[in-house]
Amino acid sequence: MNANMPIFNEKNLYKHFIIFLIPLIVTSILQNLSNTINLILIGRMLEPEFIAIVAIFFPILLLLLTFIIGISTGTSILVSQAWSSGNTEKLNKIMGASIFTILISSIFIVFFGFIFSKNIITFLGVQEKILDNSILYLKYMLLHCPLLFINIIYTSFLRSIGDSKTPLIFIILTTTLNIITTTLLLTGFWVIPKLGFIAPAISLITTHLIVLIFLAIYLNNINHPLKITVKLLKSIRFDRSLNKVILRLGIPTSIQMLTSSISGLIILSLVNGFGINATTAYIIVYQIISYIQFPVFSISVAASIFTAQAVGTGKFDILEKIKKISLNINIIITGALLITLYTFSKNILTLFIDSPEINDIAQPLLYIALWSILFFGAGMIFSAIMRACGTVFIPMIINIFSVVCIEISCAYWFSSIWSLNGIWIAISFSSLCFFIFQVIYYNFFWKKLKIKALI
């Protein structure tokens, strides 16, 4: 892998896209698998209420990740363009400025997360009997965030230069270690005591620390282009010009994620009003759907990286081809997953918790929600391509409008008519609108704009 070498070949673009995408999808699935297995272990080994305690952190984590993933998104675009254009000096500066921002952000997030942990849990409308344990679990999970954030930003560097295999290797290691340590901490082994519901949090802290150490050693041993060097370490500082561009690209993504996260918290608070069984059913459906959403996100990430590298090399004429390939793959992969989940929904739900009462609540929710993910994925692809070319504001506005003006308002309205089912109807309707608005802007406005490299 050499600088000035984009990850695609114009004659075999479809092939190169799939080769890059497959490890990306597997990585995304394995990332989610760790959370899912934790839920299954908790559901099987502890009381059902502990699933609600552990699952409460998912939307909170998404909220905390908003700025981090925004920075990662902005950085990925610049890294892709710098790599494909052969500008290795600029590449190190971009990475250094990003790492600096992530480190400072991690400190603030953990600090303020601890201070306002009780306020966050109370806002979610968590029932009194699990309130104290939910606050305790949140604090433990916050401690693993800095390690997670560094992992996120560095694996995004690797993907941006076309290396989707190394992140896959280390997510396999992460998932394996996490499953082993969570199981040991739940059951107790030799000198290891039973830690109950906080076991997943302690497991994640231990796992991410070990994996980051191994990642640094591995990259240096194989002489990877992005290995940790003295030059890179010296580049970890604030760079006004680079941080300005990173923030210009990243903040809109962060705002989108923040809007979605706040929406998730509001929706979860609404769901909590229907009782613990409804909350548990909602979280299980959320976890299952994420297995489709993560491949969808992977396709949009691949589309963004291919687009950014095409822009970096000045090959603007293949952007439309990248879009068509991405949409076709979304139909094939997402469509296949939807058919599978519709067919085996009852069996899949039983994997999470052996409670007919909860599964009877969850199955209709799953049926309502699944179809819209196909349209959500297509909308994400249009947004990713525009963002990789530097257009971030209008796609952000479309996302915010879909979430705030459609999803939240309709969730309250529809839930008053169709109860818990109405919440998922609102979410599905919002995804469809998101797709329609992105397509209209892309075809009738964005395609008329002039595209140029950002560095």
Phi and psi in degrees as a GROMACS rama.xvg file:
@    title "Ramachandran Plot"
@    xaxis  label "Phi"
@    yaxis  label "Psi"
@TYPE xy
-115.909  154.824  ASN-2
-64.0602  159.331  ALA-3
67.1346  19.5045  ASN-4
-121.811  101.189  MET-5
-65.1959  161.534  PRO-6
-80.7979  -3.74372  ILE-7
-118.447  157.312  PHE-8
-120.576  127.112  ASN-9
-57.5762  -33.5601  GLU-10
-75.7336  -27.1502  LYS-11
-123.289  44.0588  ASN-12
-62.1309  -42.5628  LEU-13
-59.1951  -46.3598  TYR-14
-62.9312  -47.1782  LYS-15
-65.1585  -35.586  HIS-16
-63.4849  -45.3892  PHE-17
-67.3401  -41.8784  ILE-18
-60.5648  -39.7947  ILE-19
-73.2006  -36.5125  PHE-20
-72.6571  -39.7722  LEU-21
-56.732  -51.5113  ILE-22
-61.6058  -31.5157  PRO-23
-65.0178  -43.3645  LEU-24
-67.2377  -45.2204  ILE-25
-61.2307  -41.0065  VAL-26
-59.9623  -45.6584  THR-27
-62.7048  -41.8209  SER-28
-64.7149  -43.1459  ILE-29
-66.5173  -34.5818  LEU-30
-60.1103  -42.0649  GLN-31
-76.8924  -29.7535  ASN-32
-59.2565  -36.5502  LEU-33
-59.6674  -46.5325  SER-34
-64.6249  -40.3118  ASN-35
-64.6758  -44.5056  THR-36
-64.2489  -37.002  ILE-37
-59.4061  -42.5235  ASN-38
-64.2445  -42.1021  LEU-39
-63.7177  -44.0489  ILE-40
-62.7641  -43.8301  LEU-41
-62.7365  -44.4061  ILE-42
-63.8668  -33.7617  GLY-43
-85.4817  -31.5455  ARG-44
-101.388  -20.7006  MET-45
-124.932  -179.838  LEU-46
-70.2522  151.772  GLU-47
-55.5758  -29.3238  PRO-48
-64.1467  -24.2363  GLU-49
-72.7534  -21.6041  PHE-50
-62.2325  -43.0931  ILE-51
-62.2316  -38.9379  ALA-52
-63.684  -48.5817  ILE-53
-66.5395  -42.035  VAL-54
-71.4272  -22.1744  ALA-55
-57.3238  -30.1753  ILE-56
-73.5647  -20.5627  PHE-57
-57.5257  -54.7098  PHE-58
-67.1146  -28.7964  PRO-59
-66.6458  -43.1802  ILE-60
-61.3971  -42.4942  LEU-61
-59.2508  -38.9463  LEU-62
-64.455  -44.5349  LEU-63
-67.9431  -27.9499  LEU-64
-81.6607  -7.44619  LEU-65
-55.5857  -50.6348  THR-66
-69.2945  -40.2479  PHE-67
-62.124  -47.2  ILE-68
-70.6858  -31.4034  ILE-69
-60.6769  -47.1401  GLY-70
-61.0846  -42.8202  ILE-71
-61.0819  -40.7105  SER-72
-65.7932  -47.3348  THR-73
-62.4036  -41.2556  GLY-74
-64.3766  -41.9263  THR-75
-58.5389  -40.7801  SER-76
-63.3828  -45.5845  ILE-77
-69.3608  -40.2982  LEU-78
-62.1152  -43.7221  VAL-79
-60.1843  -45.8706  SER-80
-68.777  -40.1671  GLN-81
-66.5669  -41.4751  ALA-82
-65.1058  -48.3779  TRP-83
-67.9453  -24.6441  SER-84
-89.8398  -5.68881  SER-85
83.0825  13.7224  GLY-86
-90.801  80.9573  ASN-87
-70.0693  -31.3477  THR-88
-64.7611  -44.8896  GLU-89
-65.2915  -34.9089  LYS-90
-58.7779  -47.2997  LEU-91
-62.9534  -39.3317  ASN-92
-66.1105  -39.8513  LYS-93
-63.2332  -46.4851  ILE-94
-62.6702  -44.1206  MET-95
-62.8344  -44.5708  GLY-96
-63.7287  -36.6187  ALA-97
-69.7779  -44.3886  SER-98
-62.0684  -41.8961  ILE-99
-58.1496  -46.0972  PHE-100
-63.5789  -39.9911  THR-101
-64.9895  -42.7144  ILE-102
-63.0738  -46.3833  LEU-103
-64.0596  -42.7697  ILE-104
-63.483  -37.8186  SER-105
-60.9569  -42.8179  SER-106
-61.3911  -46.3913  ILE-107
-65.4809  -41.9125  PHE-108
-63.4622  -45.9152  ILE-109
-65.6766  -43.1004  VAL-110
-60.4083  -53.6892  PHE-111
-73.7409  -27.0649  PHE-112
-63.3335  -40.7821  GLY-113
-64.7329  -44.2212  PHE-114
-61.9563  -42.5498  ILE-115
-104.473  18.9646  PHE-116
-59.4993  -44.1046  SER-117
-65.6882  -39.1929  LYS-118
-62.8877  -40.1777  ASN-119
-64.3948  -49.0484  ILE-120
-64.0426  -40.3096  ILE-121
-64.302  -40.0241  THR-122
-59.5571  -33.1621  PHE-123
-72.2663  -8.14466  LEU-124
72.6367  28.1963  GLY-125
-63.4822  138.542  VAL-126
-67.2225  150.475  GLN-127
-55.6244  -38.6113  GLU-128
-70.7066  -16.44  LYS-129
-116.024  9.83325  ILE-130
-63.4692  -52.6271  LEU-131
-63.6498  -42.3432  ASP-132
-66.5948  -34.0773  ASN-133
-66.2722  -40.1978  SER-134
-64.9434  -44.3595  ILE-135
-61.1259  -44.1777  LEU-136
-64.3092  -40.2282  TYR-137
-58.7982  -44.2189  LEU-138
-63.7187  -40.7201  LYS-139
-64.6506  -41.6745  TYR-140
-66.8277  -32.2776  MET-141
-61.8731  -32.5431  LEU-142
-66.2109  -24.0851  LEU-143
-88.0914  -9.22944  HIS-144
-60.2678  -46.0919  CYS-145
-56.4648  -41.3993  PRO-146
-64.4113  -41.7673  LEU-147
-63.2426  -42.5171  LEU-148
-64.1252  -41.7889  PHE-149
-64.4564  -40.877  ILE-150
-59.2516  -44.7102  ASN-151
-61.5049  -48.3884  ILE-152
-67.8214  -38.3174  ILE-153
-74.596  -37.8272  TYR-154
-67.8573  -27.79  THR-155
-68.4207  -34.0075  SER-156
-59.1184  -47.6812  PHE-157
-61.2865  -45.3508  LEU-158
-65.1031  -33.6286  ARG-159
-65.4613  -25.7385  SER-160
-96.7439  6.31701  ILE-161
99.8066  6.20144  GLY-162
-98.0944  95.3428  ASP-163
-99.2536  -4.20814  SER-164
-82.4233  -41.1466  LYS-165
-61.9232  -46.0846  THR-166
-58.3901  -33.5954  PRO-167
-65.2024  -44.1593  LEU-168
-56.8389  -42.9035  ILE-169
-83.2017  -21.6779  PHE-170
-74.7199  -30.7551  ILE-171
-62.6593  -44.5897  ILE-172
-63.0239  -43.6403  LEU-173
-61.843  -47.5732  THR-174
-63.7577  -43.7589  THR-175
-62.5279  -48.7891  THR-176
-61.828  -40.3665  LEU-177
-65.5414  -41.9023  ASN-178
-62.5413  -45.1016  ILE-179
-64.3554  -48.9981  ILE-180
-68.893  -37.5281  THR-181
-63.0598  -44.3323  THR-182
-61.4105  -45.0942  THR-183
-63.8311  -40.0803  LEU-184
-74.5034  -25.1902  LEU-185
-78.0909  -39.5344  LEU-186
-94.4569  -25.2207  THR-187
82.2225  139.763  GLY-188
-155.445  122.971  PHE-189
53.7934  -113.383  TRP-190
-87.2959  -2.99576  VAL-191
-85.4178  119.404  ILE-192
-80.1358  163.476  PRO-193
-73.7468  126.163  LYS-194
-106.125  -1.42444  LEU-195
65.0034  -140.262  GLY-196
-69.9593  -16.0729  PHE-197
-84.2268  -2.87255  ILE-198
-55.0208  -45.7829  ALA-199
-59.6081  -36.2151  PRO-200
-67.4349  -47.1472  ALA-201
-63.2422  -37.2554  ILE-202
-62.5093  -43.0171  SER-203
-66.6006  -39.6384  LEU-204
-59.502  -49.8875  ILE-205
-62.757  -45.7527  THR-206
-63.8694  -49.3637  THR-207
-64.6116  -34.8023  HIS-208
-64.7127  -46.7946  LEU-209
-62.2287  -44.4867  ILE-210
-65.902  -39.8681  VAL-211
-64.3513  -38.2734  LEU-212
-64.2549  -45.5137  ILE-213
-65.3536  -36.6639  PHE-214
-62.0445  -44.9134  LEU-215
-61.7766  -43.7785  ALA-216
-65.211  -43.5654  ILE-217
-62.8716  -47.9563  TYR-218
-61.4566  -37.8072  LEU-219
-73.6955  -36.6369  ASN-220
-66.6465  -35.2624  ASN-221
-93.8544  5.57687  ILE-222
55.1026  46.6947  ASN-223
-65.2813  144.137  HIS-224
-55.9076  -26.2507  PRO-225
-107.372  26.8288  LEU-226
-63.7853  158.046  LYS-227
-79.0401  114.982  ILE-228
-120.523  168.955  THR-229
-61.482  -38.6172  VAL-230
-62.0005  -40.56  LYS-231
-67.8175  -43.1503  LEU-232
-61.6873  -37.319  LEU-233
-69.9596  -21.6157  LYS-234
-82.4633  -6.76099  SER-235
-77.968  87.7639  ILE-236
-161.424  168.9  ARG-237
-72.8714  127.831  PHE-238
-124.088  106.945  ASP-239
-56.3471  -48.2328  ARG-240
-67.3529  -42.4262  SER-241
-71.044  -43.9845  LEU-242
-62.2793  -30.7207  ASN-243
-64.0962  -44.7981  LYS-244
-69.0549  -42.685  VAL-245
-59.2428  -44.9947  ILE-246
-68.5309  -35.9318  LEU-247
-62.6639  -36.8859  ARG-248
-82.7695  -34.1502  LEU-249
-86.2343  -36.812  GLY-250
-60.376  -43.3648  ILE-251
-57.893  -38.5377  PRO-252
-64.9241  -40.9435  THR-253
-62.7053  -41.2716  SER-254
-64.0612  -40.4604  ILE-255
-60.3568  -46.6618  GLN-256
-66.8884  -38.3429  MET-257
-61.845  -43.4821  LEU-258
-61.6164  -44.6098  THR-259
-65.6256  -37.6767  SER-260
-67.0991  -46.588  SER-261
-61.9409  -39.7978  ILE-262
-60.0104  -42.878  SER-263
-61.4901  -39.7613  GLY-264
-66.5877  -41.3813  LEU-265
-65.002  -43.9595  ILE-266
-62.7903  -43.3532  ILE-267
-63.038  -40.1743  LEU-268
-61.5489  -39.2111  SER-269
-65.2687  -42.276  LEU-270
-64.7723  -40.3505  VAL-271
-56.9703  -26.5124  ASN-272
-67.2136  -14.1522  GLY-273
-93.0118  0.087695  PHE-274
107.353  168.808  GLY-275
-63.7424  -39.5609  ILE-276
-61.5736  -40.1653  ASN-277
-65.8539  -41.1231  ALA-278
-62.238  -45.8402  THR-279
-62.2661  -44.2146  THR-280
-62.2472  -43.1637  ALA-281
-59.8736  -46.5415  TYR-282
-65.3315  -39.2249  ILE-283
-64.4041  -44.9489  ILE-284
-61.7068  -41.754  VAL-285
-57.9592  -43.206  TYR-286
-65.39  -43.3503  GLN-287
-63.4939  -45.4118  ILE-288
-62.5589  -32.9405  ILE-289
-62.5926  -24.498  SER-290
-67.3288  -24.9812  TYR-291
-88.2051  -39.1038  ILE-292
-64.5102  -35.9459  GLN-293
-65.7357  -44.2957  PHE-294
-59.9268  -36.4471  PRO-295
-61.7219  -45.8283  VAL-296
-61.9789  -37.5086  PHE-297
-62.819  -40.7777  SER-298
-63.673  -41.8577  ILE-299
-68.7243  -35.8301  SER-300
-63.7931  -44.7071  VAL-301
-61.503  -42.8588  ALA-302
-61.0559  -39.8136  ALA-303
-65.7028  -45.2687  SER-304
-67.0748  -43.8997  ILE-305
-62.4246  -40.4949  PHE-306
-64.8683  -46.6401  THR-307
-61.833  -40.3775  ALA-308
-70.4348  -33.8084  GLN-309
-64.0427  -41.7088  ALA-310
-66.013  -40.2381  VAL-311
-61.8061  -30.8525  GLY-312
-97.8633  2.46807  THR-313
77.6233  16.9927  GLY-314
-95.5496  68.7284  LYS-315
-70.9411  -19.4891  PHE-316
-72.3711  -14.35  ASP-317
-99.3623  3.69957  ILE-318
-61.5171  -39.5312  LEU-319
-65.9293  -35.4201  GLU-320
-67.4503  -39.4244  LYS-321
-60.9705  -41.1079  ILE-322
-62.2184  -47.435  LYS-323
-63.6905  -41.9046  LYS-324
-62.5845  -45.021  ILE-325
-61.109  -44.7028  SER-326
-65.875  -40.7726  LEU-327
-63.2488  -43.3999  ASN-328
-66.5468  -36.1209  ILE-329
-60.8725  -43.3303  ASN-330
-62.5339  -44.6361  ILE-331
-67.3396  -53.7125  ILE-332
-71.61  -50.7275  ILE-333
-64.6643  -40.7595  THR-334
-60.1062  -42.8684  GLY-335
-63.9163  -41.3576  ALA-336
-66.0878  -38.827  LEU-337
-63.4443  -45.0599  LEU-338
-60.4433  -42.9785  ILE-339
-61.7335  -46.0237  THR-340
-69.6601  -38.3141  LEU-341
-63.4223  -37.1403  TYR-342
-73.4774  -41.5797  THR-343
-114.929  28.9577  PHE-344
-58.8255  -43.4214  SER-345
-63.7293  -42.4382  LYS-346
-65.9564  -39.8646  ASN-347
-67.2873  -40.8643  ILE-348
-61.8959  -36.8401  LEU-349
-65.5553  -24.7551  THR-350
-62.4063  -32.2102  LEU-351
-80.0336  -45.6944  PHE-352
-156.535  134.944  ILE-353
-90.7237  66.6065  ASP-354
-133.008  101.854  SER-355
-54.8705  -35.5376  PRO-356
-63.2863  -45.759  GLU-357
-71.5564  -40.9311  ILE-358
-65.2089  -32.3972  ASN-359
-66.2854  -29.3496  ASP-360
-76.0512  -40.1757  ILE-361
-73.7047  -37.0772  ALA-362
-60.5343  -46.6944  GLN-363
-61.6364  -34.5135  PRO-364
-63.153  -40.5532  LEU-365
-64.6431  -43.0246  LEU-366
-60.8211  -40.5685  TYR-367
-67.0286  -37.9837  ILE-368
-86.824  -30.3393  ALA-369
-61.1046  -48.0237  LEU-370
-57.6373  -34.0329  TRP-371
-70.9123  -16.9727  SER-372
-65.4671  -29.7662  ILE-373
-60.5445  -43.2466  LEU-374
-74.3226  -37.44  PHE-375
-59.3808  -43.2737  PHE-376
-62.6295  -42.018  GLY-377
-63.8535  -41.4973  ALA-378
-62.5589  -37.4381  GLY-379
-63.5112  -36.5746  MET-380
-65.5499  -46.9669  ILE-381
-59.4606  -43.6277  PHE-382
-63.9244  -42.2469  SER-383
-64.6121  -41.382  ALA-384
-65.0053  -43.6789  ILE-385
-65.3957  -40.7201  MET-386
-64.4764  -38.955  ARG-387
-65.052  -19.8488  ALA-388
-96.7917  3.00427  CYS-389
100.124  -1.52486  GLY-390
-92.7687  108.389  THR-391
-123.491  -24.1121  VAL-392
-71.2501  -53.6633  PHE-393
-65.3315  -44.2364  ILE-394
-56.7177  -34.6828  PRO-395
-65.0435  -45.0544  MET-396
-61.1467  -40.7018  ILE-397
-61.2131  -44.6488  ILE-398
-62.444  -46.4434  ASN-399
-62.6957  -43.6951  ILE-400
-61.4513  -42.8256  PHE-401
-63.5585  -38.0299  SER-402
-78.6956  -52.053  VAL-403
-75.8341  -51.0437  VAL-404
-81.8533  -21.1521  CYS-405
-111.36  -57.7176  ILE-406
-64.0352  -54.211  GLU-407
-66.6351  -48.6816  ILE-408
-63.0473  -42.0931  SER-409
-69.7961  -31.2508  CYS-410
-61.4836  -43.7596  ALA-411
-67.9517  -42.1681  TYR-412
-65.7526  -52.9671  TRP-413
-67.5173  -32.8859  PHE-414
-67.4292  -26.541  SER-415
-73.8842  -17.3081  SER-416
-100.675  -49.0578  ILE-417
-113.169  15.5129  TRP-418
60.5479  -137.623  SER-419
-62.3752  -36.0581  LEU-420
-59.721  -34.1295  ASN-421
-62.9022  -29.5103  GLY-422
-64.1975  -44.3198  ILE-423
-73.7839  -28.7564  TRP-424
-62.2209  -41.5919  ILE-425
-64.1373  -42.0136  ALA-426
-63.0782  -43.3436  ILE-427
-65.7582  -41.7543  SER-428
-63.0415  -39.3741  PHE-429
-62.1177  -41.5447  SER-430
-62.7049  -40.8147  SER-431
-63.9418  -43.6802  LEU-432
-64.8072  -40.1972  CYS-433
-55.6882  -46.1085  PHE-434
-62.1775  -47.4735  PHE-435
-60.9486  -44.0475  ILE-436
-66.9853  -39.914  PHE-437
-64.591  -41.7144  GLN-438
-63.1796  -43.4276  VAL-439
-62.1508  -46.2639  ILE-440
-66.5162  -42.9459  TYR-441
-60.5703  -49.0695  TYR-442
-78.0497  -34.7757  ASN-443
-102.54  -11.9892  PHE-444
-129.714  -55.0593  PHE-445
-63.9008  -39.3283  TRP-446
-63.3557  -14.7469  LYS-447
-88.1938  -8.41644  LYS-448
-81.0616  155.665  LEU-449
-86.8952  132.07  LYS-450
-104.007  137.593  ILE-451
-147.249  159.274  LYS-452
-66.2877  151.554  ALA-453
-92.8765  -12.4918  LEU-454
